[in-house]
Amino acid sequence: MPAFRSRHLCSVAAALVLSVTAPAAASAVSDAPTAAALREVLFVGNNWEGTADVIRSSGDFAKVGRINVIPDKSARMAEINADPIKWIYFQAIRNGVGEGHDQFVDDMYTTPDGASVVVSRPSFADVVSIDLATGNINWRFPVSGYRSDHMAVSPDGTRVAVSASISNTVHVLNIATGKQLGSFKTGDKPHENIFTKDGKYIYNMSIGDVNTSQDAPWQDFTKGDRRITVVDATTYQQVRVIDMRQRLNAIGLTDYSDAVRPAVFSPDESKLYFQVSFFNGFFEYDLATDRITRTKTLPKNPATSDDRTTFVNDSRHHGISMSPDGGKLCVAGTMDDYATVVDRATLQEGPLVTASKPYWATVSGDGRSCVISESGADQVTAIDFATGQKVVSVPVGDHPQRVRIGHVAANWTGTSAG
């Protein structure tokens, strides 16, 4: 961590802005696998289906197993149908950010022992821990407000931070028990979370209202308070706020959105590479000098409309990752239907790999490939960092979004309930 010197069902739901926290006790897992018996995998969250496919983390990326992340769907729906306010928000999520579908899995991380996976479920406004052997829920944490979103896990794997996008709050939970360790306030609609690699700080990016049709540059002020909030990961006290509006204005980009979407640090954490709403490209931000140092505009797909209201949740490009050596960036060109590897030194992009609404980019277990989720084709695709060429595509479930490295027991092939 560098030193600190340095967002339709109806108008009613919009007015409400698309809380009780009662963590359940975690069930004991007596037969948890030991570290030596663990297998590294990739978890692929099938958001509209309520499942997660588990695939090999490198090589042929073949399917290992599948889990059902909504085993309690009947109970959750009964609660929602019994509460008019919860029902309104549930429908607003379906008809807004869900594009007519329920959002059952946004993000997921496994526990250090590989016994459970922790999942944020936007439509159910919660985080749950699911036993990977039985498929049963260990604990459930209802977030404040009515929607959960992106998460991040601490470097030691013991804490998970989850954005509660309606209440402008990030909850930090004990990953084993689901008990809240702390929370902090953010800008409007907290989205991405990143722990620094020393575990000392959490960066949260708030993206404002991405479901409105007020998308013209002159209407940008209607989107809300967008900013990066940096907090101490022990005290959860705010230590810094970075408003990219000021930094964009400083380089003459007054018409560009300041809603920071996916982002990734350089290996030494001196630079932050980030995407913003509506933009087909990304920025490089130097933390020490507190300024945007480079702008990369990526090609537009001629078949993609420039009408901003057609961009899904304002995200023209959504997904960015970096090779372990810091030499290459991988970018998901969501609305432009491609992904590409970019040389970090020159910012020259490689081949444009055709992909159907790629929504996320991560790194394979061996560090050789960028793995993107193709939410429009229900598959994940690996792209070689060295050549920029497609390696393989693997079919998964309905509308894959987040892809995360995780661990399971070496002989695991799916949950007994999945």
C-alpha positions in Angstrom: 0.0 0.0 0.0 1.5 3.3 -1.0 1.8 5.8 1.8 -0.9 8.4 2.1 1.2 11.3 1.2 0.9 11.2 -0.9 -26.1 3.5 -8.4 -37.6 -0.4 -13.2 -40.1 -1.5 -11.6 -41.6 1.9 -11.2 -40.7 5.4 -10.0 -41.4 4.4 -6.5 -38.6 1.9 -6.5 -36.3 4.5 -8.0 -37.2 7.0 -5.3 -36.4 4.3 -2.7 -33.0 3.9 -4.3 -32.2 0.6 -6.0 -31.7 -3.6 7.5 -31.3 -5.7 9.7 -28.1 -7.7 10.1 -28.6 -10.9 12.0 -25.8 -13.4 11.2 -26.6 -17.0 11.8 -24.2 -19.2 13.6 -21.8 -21.2 11.4 -22.1 -24.9 11.5 -19.0 -26.8 12.4 -17.3 -28.7 9.6 -15.5 -31.6 11.3 -14.1 -33.1 8.1 -12.7 -30.0 6.5 -10.0 -30.8 4.0 -6.4 -30.0 5.0 -4.4 -27.6 3.0 -2.3 -30.4 1.5 -5.5 -32.0 0.1 -6.7 -28.9 -1.7 -7.1 -28.3 -5.4 -7.0 -24.9 -7.0 -10.0 -24.2 -9.2 -12.0 -21.3 -10.8 -15.5 -20.5 -9.6 -17.8 -19.1 -12.3 -21.0 -17.5 -11.0 -24.0 -18.1 -13.2 -25.9 -15.0 -12.1 -29.3 -15.6 -13.7 -29.3 -19.3 -12.9 -28.3 -19.4 -9.3 -25.5 -21.8 -9.8 -21.7 -21.7 -9.8 -19.6 -23.9 -12.2 -16.3 -25.0 -10.8 -13.6 -25.5 -13.5 -9.9 -26.3 -13.6 -7.8 -23.2 -12.9 -5.5 -23.7 -15.9 -4.8 -26.1 -18.7 -8.0 -27.2 -20.4 -10.2 -25.4 -17.8 -12.4 -28.5 -17.8 -15.5 -28.6 -15.6 -14.9 -30.1 -12.1 -18.4 -29.7 -10.6 -21.3 -27.4 -9.9 -23.0 -26.1 -6.9 -26.5 -24.6 -6.3 -26.1 -21.3 -4.6 -29.8 -20.8 -3.8 -30.7 -24.0 -1.9 -32.9 -21.8 0.3 -34.8 -20.2 -2.6 -38.3 -21.2 -1.3 -37.6 -19.6 2.1 -36.2 -16.4 0.7 -39.1 -16.0 -1.8 -41.6 -16.5 1.0 -39.9 -13.7 2.9 -39.9 -11.4 -0.1 -43.5 -12.1 -1.0 -44.6 -11.4 2.6 -43.0 -7.9 2.6 -44.2 -5.3 0.2 -41.0 -3.2 0.3 -38.7 -6.2 -0.2 -41.0 -7.3 -3.1 -40.7 -3.9 -4.8 -36.9 -4.0 -4.5 -36.8 -7.6 -5.7 -38.8 -6.7 -8.8 -36.8 -3.5 -9.4 -33.6 -5.5 -9.4 -35.1 -8.0 -11.8 -36.3 -5.3 -14.2 -33.3 -3.0 -13.8 -29.8 -4.3 -13.3 -31.0 -7.8 -13.9 -32.2 -7.1 -17.4 -35.4 -8.9 -16.8 -33.7 -11.7 -14.7 -33.1 -12.3 -11.0 -29.6 -11.9 -9.8 -28.7 -14.9 -7.7 -24.9 -14.8 -7.6 -22.7 -11.8 -8.0 -19.5 -12.8 -6.3 -17.9 -15.7 -4.5 -14.8 -16.8 -2.5 -13.8 -20.0 -0.9 -12.7 -20.3 2.7 -9.0 -21.0 3.3 -9.7 -24.6 4.2 -11.6 -25.2 1.0 -14.6 -26.4 2.9 -17.1 -23.7 2.0 -17.8 -21.0 -0.6 -19.1 -17.6 0.4 -21.5 -16.0 -2.1 -23.2 -12.6 -2.5 -26.7 -12.9 -3.8 -28.1 -9.5 -5.0 -31.8 -10.4 -5.4 -31.8 -11.9 -1.9 -29.8 -9.0 -0.4 -27.5 -11.3 1.5 -24.2 -13.2 1.7 -24.2 -16.9 2.5 -21.6 -19.6 3.2 -22.3 -22.9 1.5 -20.8 -26.2 2.6 -19.0 -27.6 -0.4 -19.5 -31.2 0.7 -23.2 -31.1 1.5 -24.5 -28.0 -0.4 -26.1 -26.8 2.9 -25.9 -23.2 4.1 -23.5 -22.7 7.0 -24.5 -19.1 7.7 -26.4 -16.2 6.2 -25.8 -12.5 6.6 -28.5 -10.1 5.3 -26.9 -6.9 4.2 -28.2 -3.5 5.0 -30.6 -2.2 2.3 -31.9 -4.5 -0.4 -29.1 -5.6 -2.6 -25.6 -7.1 -2.2 -22.9 -6.8 -4.8 -19.2 -7.2 -5.4 -17.0 -8.7 -2.7 -13.3 -8.9 -1.9 -11.4 -11.3 0.4 -8.5 -10.3 2.5 -5.0 -11.7 1.6 -5.1 -14.1 4.5 -8.5 -15.3 3.5 -10.2 -14.7 6.8 -12.3 -11.6 6.0 -14.7 -10.8 3.2 -15.9 -7.3 2.3 -19.3 -7.0 0.5 -20.9 -3.9 -1.0 -24.5 -3.3 0.1 -25.4 -1.1 -2.9 -28.7 0.3 -1.7 -27.4 1.5 1.7 -24.1 2.8 0.5 -22.3 0.6 2.9 -19.6 -2.1 2.9 -19.8 -4.9 5.4 -16.7 -6.7 6.5 -17.4 -10.3 7.7 -15.5 -13.1 9.4 -15.5 -15.6 6.5 -15.8 -18.6 8.8 -18.7 -17.4 11.0 -20.4 -14.6 9.0 -20.2 -12.3 11.9 -19.7 -8.6 11.1 -16.3 -7.3 12.1 -17.0 -3.8 10.9 -18.6 -1.6 8.2 -18.0 1.7 6.5 -20.0 4.2 4.4 -19.2 4.9 0.8 -20.3 7.0 -2.1 -23.6 6.1 -4.0 -23.9 2.5 -5.1 -20.7 0.8 -3.8 -19.4 -1.7 -6.4 -15.9 -3.0 -6.6 -13.8 -3.7 -3.5 -10.0 -4.4 -3.4 -7.8 -5.3 -0.4 -4.3 -4.1 -0.7 -1.9 -7.1 -0.7 -0.6 -6.3 2.8 -4.3 -6.5 4.0 -4.1 -3.1 5.6 -6.5 -1.1 3.4 -9.7 -1.6 1.5 -10.5 0.4 -1.7 -14.2 0.7 -2.6 -15.4 2.2 -5.9 -18.9 3.6 -5.9 -20.5 3.9 -9.3 -23.7 5.9 -8.7 -27.0 5.3 -10.5 -26.4 3.1 -13.5 -30.0 2.2 -14.3 -31.3 5.6 -15.3 -31.6 6.9 -18.8 -30.0 10.2 -18.0 -26.8 9.1 -19.7 -25.7 12.1 -21.7 -22.5 13.8 -20.5 -24.4 16.9 -19.5 -26.6 14.8 -17.2 -23.7 13.2 -15.4 -24.5 15.1 -12.2 -27.7 13.1 -11.8 -25.7 9.9 -11.3 -24.8 10.6 -7.7 -21.7 10.7 -5.6 -19.1 8.5 -7.3 -15.7 8.1 -5.6 -13.1 5.8 -4.3 -13.2 5.4 -0.6 -10.1 4.0 1.1 -10.4 2.7 4.7 -8.1 1.2 7.3 -8.9 -2.6 7.2 -8.6 -2.9 10.9 -10.5 0.1 12.2 -12.7 0.6 9.1 -12.1 4.3 9.4 -11.8 6.4 6.2 -8.3 7.4 5.5 -8.7 8.8 2.0 -11.2 9.7 -0.7 -10.2 9.9 -4.4 -12.7 11.8 -6.6 -11.8 11.0 -10.2 -14.0 13.9 -11.4 -11.3 16.3 -10.4 -8.5 14.2 -11.9 -10.4 13.7 -15.2 -11.1 17.5 -15.4 -7.4 18.2 -14.9 -6.5 16.4 -18.1 -9.4 17.9 -20.1 -11.8 15.0 -20.0 -14.7 16.9 -18.5 -17.3 14.8 -20.5 -16.0 11.5 -19.2 -17.8 9.6 -16.4 -16.0 9.5 -13.1 -17.8 6.2 -12.1 -14.9 3.8 -11.5 -15.8 0.3 -12.5 -13.4 -2.7 -12.3 -9.9 -1.8 -11.4 -6.6 -3.5 -10.8 -3.3 -2.5 -9.1 0.1 -2.9 -10.5 2.2 -5.5 -8.6 3.9 -2.8 -6.5 0.6 -1.0 -6.0 2.0 2.3 -7.3 -0.5 2.4 -10.2 -4.2 1.8 -10.5 -5.7 0.8 -13.8 -9.5 1.4 -14.0 -12.5 1.5 -16.3 -15.3 4.1 -16.1 -18.9 4.1 -17.3 -19.5 4.5 -21.0 -15.8 4.5 -22.0 -14.2 2.0 -24.3 -10.9 2.0 -22.6 -9.2 2.5 -19.3 -7.0 4.9 -17.3 -3.7 4.7 -15.4 -3.6 6.5 -12.1 -0.4 7.2 -10.2 -1.1 7.1 -6.4 2.0 8.9 -5.3 1.4 11.9 -7.6 -2.4 11.7 -7.3 -3.0 12.1 -11.0 -4.1 10.2 -14.1 -1.0 9.6 -16.0 -2.2 7.8 -19.1 -5.4 7.2 -21.1 -6.0 4.2 -23.3 -8.9 4.3 -25.8 -9.6 0.9 -27.2 -11.3 0.2 -30.6 -15.0 0.5 -31.0 -17.0 -2.3 -32.6 -18.8 -0.8 -35.7 -21.8 -2.9 -34.8 -22.1 -1.3 -31.4 -24.5 1.6 -31.0 -23.0 4.8 -29.6 -26.4 5.4 -27.9 -25.3 5.3 -24.2 -28.8 4.2 -23.1 -28.2 0.9 -24.8 -25.1 0.1 -22.7 -25.9 -2.5 -20.0 -25.8 -0.8 -16.6 -23.7 2.0 -18.2 -20.7 -0.3 -18.6 -19.4 -0.2 -22.2 -16.2 -2.0 -21.0 -16.4 -4.0 -17.7 -13.6 -6.3 -16.6 -9.8 -5.8 -16.3 -7.0 -8.0 -15.0 -3.2 -8.0 -15.0 -0.7 -10.7 -15.6 1.3 -11.6 -12.5 4.5 -10.0 -13.7 2.6 -6.7 -14.4 3.5 -6.7 -18.1 0.1 -7.2 -19.6 -3.4 -6.0 -19.0 -6.5 -7.9 -20.1 -9.6 -6.0 -20.9 -13.2 -7.1 -21.4 -14.9 -4.9 -24.0 -18.4 -5.7 -22.9 -20.6 -3.8 -25.3 -18.1 -4.1 -28.1 -18.0 -7.9 -27.9 -14.3 -8.6 -27.6 -11.5 -8.9 -25.2 -7.9 -7.9 -25.7 -4.5 -8.1 -24.1 -2.7 -4.8 -23.8 1.0 -4.3 -23.3 1.3 -2.3 -20.1 4.5 -0.4 -21.2 3.3 0.8 -24.6 -0.5 0.5 -24.1 -0.7 -1.2 -27.5 -3.6 -3.7 -27.7 -3.2 -7.1 -29.2 -5.7 -9.1 -31.3 -9.3 -8.4 -30.6 -10.7 -11.7 -29.5 -14.4 -12.0 -30.3 -16.5 -12.6 -27.3 -20.2 -12.2 -26.5 -20.8 -9.5 -23.9 -17.7 -10.3 -21.8 -18.4 -9.2 -18.3 -15.3 -10.0 -16.2 -11.6 -10.7 -16.6 -9.4 -12.6 -14.1 -6.1 -14.5 -14.2 -5.7 -18.3 -14.5 -4.1 -20.3 -11.7 -0.8 -20.6 -13.5 -0.8 -16.9 -14.5 -0.5 -17.6 -18.2 -4.0 -16.8 -19.2 -6.6 -14.1 -18.9 -10.0 -15.8 -18.2 -13.1 -13.8 -19.3 -16.8 -14.6 -18.7 -18.9 -14.4 -21.8 -22.3 -13.6 -20.4 -23.9 -13.5 -23.8 -22.7 -16.9 -24.8 -22.8 -18.7 -21.4 -19.1 -19.7 -21.5 -15.8 -18.7 -20.2 -12.8 -18.1 -22.5 -9.1 -18.2 -21.8 -6.7 -15.9 -23.7 -3.0 -16.3 -23.6 -1.2 -13.3 -22.1 1.9 -13.9 -24.2 0.2 -14.0 -27.6 -3.1 -12.4 -27.0 -4.8 -15.3 -28.7 -7.7 -17.4 -27.6 -6.8 -20.7 -25.9 -10.1 -22.4 -25.2 -13.7 -21.7 -24.4 -15.7 -23.8 -21.8 -19.5 -23.8 -21.5 -21.0 -22.8 -18.2 -24.5 -21.8 -16.9 -26.8 -18.9 -17.6 -25.2 -15.5 -17.7 -21.7 -16.0 -16.1 -20.3 -12.9 -14.5 -17.7 -13.0 -11.8 -14.9 -15.6 -12.0 -12.7 -16.1 -9.0 -9.8 -18.4 -8.0 -10.8 -20.8 -5.2 -9.9 -24.1 -3.6 -11.8 -27.3 -3.1 -11.0 -30.8 -1.7 -8.7 -32.6 -4.1 -11.4 -35.3 -4.8 -14.4 -32.8 -4.9 -16.7 -33.2 -7.9 -19.7 -31.2 -6.8 -22.0 -30.9 -3.8 -24.3 -33.7 -2.9 -27.3 -31.2 -3.1 -26.0 -29.7 -6.4 
